[in-house]
Amino acid sequence: MPNDLLAEIVSAIPMPTLMVDQTERIIAANTEAKTMLGQNIEGRHFATILRQPQVIDAMEQSLRSKGTSKTRHLSNDGAQDTTFELQCRYMNGVGAVEGGAVMVVFQDVTHLEQAGQMRRDFVANVSHELRTPLTALMGFIETLRGPARDDAAARERFLQIMTDEANRMNRLVGDLLSLNRVESEERVRPREQLDLTGLLQSTLTTLRPLAEAANVDLTLDTSSGPISVTGDSDQLRQVFTNLVENAIKYGGSGGSVDVRIQASERDTAMRGPAVRVQIADKGPGIDAVHLPRLTERFYRADSHRSRELGGTGLGLAIVKHIVNRHRGRLRVESTLGKGSVFTVILPR
């Protein structure tokens, strides 16, 4: 096969592709392969370009056996580690040297690797979150059956702890189901027209007893008047309940939580008409190192305190997915010692 025709065939393949002949030199490479491995790779021995032992073994095997082989090629695109599935397939009558050549195709499977790692991390996190309350329940059940069988005071204390741990597991399962439901609907845009101001007023009325119990002054600024948006009322109520409840629990030491709603004809974040809902507290704040990861599943800035207050580590992940479904944005600003501001930006 003429080299010009071979180069055209290789360049037409959308994935990074090389051709290596019996001299073990690269005789053709498309643009994608050159972008990944270097511009001046044609004419060079493949082992000086593909230096990973498992890749060299696969190439040599395919050249010797005149067959196919498969392996993994690990790389980095400058932002993250990448994984390619490398397939070597022998082709007769290709190249200037008698005996044919091997076509090497790189298929990017990074997203599959990441999805697999996410599943493994998720299972590990759920197992860890459930193990603690289950261990406590089993221990207290054993104690109630034995040493504390006839101790009324201990029995009541242990039963209360068992109730708390069971409630914690129930909240975790509820949040897992909620997260699953939200993720399954994330690509479906809501179509309900709703009064966002009225929804916020109703949400704060529900949370006012919690604020009073924590000695927190809960205020809502509705000076903009009624504001309508397209959205899912149940999901948006879940967003604001979660954010305001977090502000009361974790930022309530500042004595107040202020909620403000404001509409604009052109919001810089949305590049069009939008409404911003800000939930601000004057609590201890969040260290900047934690801010980029706050919406990750099971991530906690203060894991001990979060568990003490009944947190599951899934609330902000649920908020993120709901806001994404509404084509909105979630912004978090915080200064240690001065409090935090969570802003939900929704298109109008």
Secondary structure, DSSP 8 states (H G I E B T S, - for coil): --HHHHHHHHHTSSS-EEEEETTSBEEEE-HHHHHHH-SS-TTSBHHHHS--HHHHHHHHHHHHHTSEEEEEEEEE-SSSEEEEEEEEEEETT-SSSTT-EEEEEEEE-HHHHHHHHHHHHHHHHHHHHHHHHHHHHHHHHHHHHTTTTT-HHHHHHHHHHHHHHHHHHHHHHHHHHHHHHHHHTTTS----EEEHHHHHHHHHHHHHHHHHHTT-EEEEE-TT---EEES-HHHHHHHHHHHHHHHHHHHGGGSEEEEEEEEEEEETTTTEEEEEEEEEE-SS---GGGGGGTTSTT--SSHHHHHHTT--S-HHHHHHHHHHHTT-EEEEEEETTTEEEEEEEEE-
